[in-house]
Amino acid sequence: MANYSVPLLYGAVGNAYKTAGFLWVLTTLRRLQVYEAEFGQTGSYASTDVSCQWDLSRAATPTLAIGTLVSANPYDPADTAAVAQFIQNASAEPTYTSSGNGLALKNWGINQRGSYRWRALDDGDQIIVPGTSGVGIGLRVLSPSGSPFNQSAVGTISFIER
């Protein structure tokens, strides 16, 4: 069991959800436990405050997702490389699950100048990604105000492989 982190990034927050990070199980069937997500916006702020809405949802068919493939950073350098896959700055979205244990596992609205940290309080509070090929979770963002500013979505997801 090892702990890893992956960096979120989406280049231009707009008025439609765009994935800043998508974490999934590829072929080695290990369960993932997401225990922390930190996120916010950076760049030129609008002169009047606007909101950003962040959404953490389950997804499938990661083959539809196109973005920058990023290797997870182990918190302990003696740990092996993560088998989970991760992309940031998606230019094509994965298919998000719309029913059952699907959309909006977590949903936050924050000010453009703010940042947020979600952390599982206890061991049983983590968000589980089952050890099933092609299943994952994505953290995505939008600004209902559109793009009145030049901001990037940034942050980190921390997870455990079991």
N, C-alpha and C positions, 0 to 999 in steps of 0.2 A: 504494500500500500504506500503510495507516494503522493505528495502534494505538488501541484503545478499552478502556474498563472499564465494567462494569455492577455495580450493588450488589445483593447477595443479601439477602432478608428473608423469613422465615416467622414469623408471629405467635405460634404456640403449638406447641412441639415435643411430639409425642405418640408413641403406640406403633405408628403406621403411617407408612410413608414419605410425606412431603409435600414438594412441590417448593418450594425456596427461590429458585430461578432457573432459567429455561428460555430458551435462546438458539437461534434458528433462522433459516434462510434463507427469506425470503418469496417474492418474485418476481424480484428482480434477482439473477441467479445468480452470486454471488461465493462462493468458498471461504472458510471461516473457519478460523483456526488458533488454538486455545486454548492459551496458554502459561503461564498462572498461575491458581491458585484459592487464595484465602485465606478461611477460614471458622472460625466458632466460635459460641458461645452467649452471650447476655447476659440479665440479669434476676435474679430471686430464685433462688438455688441451693437444692437439697434439703439437708437437714441431714446426710444420708449421701450420699457420692458415688455418682453414677450415670453411665452411659456414654451417649454419643450416637454413632450410626453414620451416616456420611455416604456417599453413593453418587453417583458420576458415571456416567451411562448415556446411551446413544443413544436417541432417541425420534423418532417420526413423528406425523403427524396433530396438529399444534399447534392446529388449530381446536377440538379438544376441551379445550384448556387455557384456563382462565379465571383471570385474575389482574390485577395492576396493570401496565399497559404502561409501560415505562421507556425513555427514550432513552439510548443509550450516550454516555459522555463521551469525546471524543477527547483523547489525551494531548498532542497538538499542536493548539492552538486554530486553527491555520491549515488543518487538515484538514477535509474535507467531513463532513457528517453520515453516520453509519453507515447502511447499508441493512439490516443484520441487525435482527431483531426480538427483544425480550427482555421477559419478564414475571417478576415476583417475587410472593411471597405468594399462591401458587396456591390457588384455592378449588375448581377442577376440574383434574384431572391430565391431561397429555398421555398418549398411548399409548406406553409404553416398549417398545423392541424386546427380545424375550426370547430370541432365538437369534442365532447367528453373531456379528457384531460388535455385540452388544447390551448387555445388562445388565452392570453392574459393570466398566466400563473401569478405574475406580479405586474403591476402597472403603476407608474409614478408620474406625476406632473410636477415639474420643477421650473423655477425661474431661469432665464437664459444665463444669468450670472452665477447660478448655484451649481452645486454638485451633490451627490447622494451616495450613501453607502448602505447596502443591504447586507446583513450577515445572519446566518443561521444561528439562533441562540443556543441550541443544544444539538447533540449528535443526531437526533432523529429529525431535525428540522431542515436538513439539506434537501435540495431539489435533485431528484434521482433521474438520471438518464439511463434507461435500461440497457443491458448488454445485448442489444439487437442491432444488427448492421443497418446503417442508414437512418437511425433515429438520433435526434439531437435537440438542442435548444438554441434559440437565437435571442440576442438582445438588440432591439431596434429602436429607432427614434424618429420623431417628426416634430415639426413646429406648426401648430394649427394656423399660425400667422403667415405661413409660407416661408419665403426666404428673404426677409427684410434685413438680413445681416449676413456676414461672411463667417460662419462658424463651422467648426469640426466637432464631431462627437468623439470623445475620448474616454478611456477608463481601463479597467482590469476585471477579469473574471478569474476567480480562484476555485480549483476543484481537486478532488481526490480520485484516483483510479483504483478500483478494487477488482 
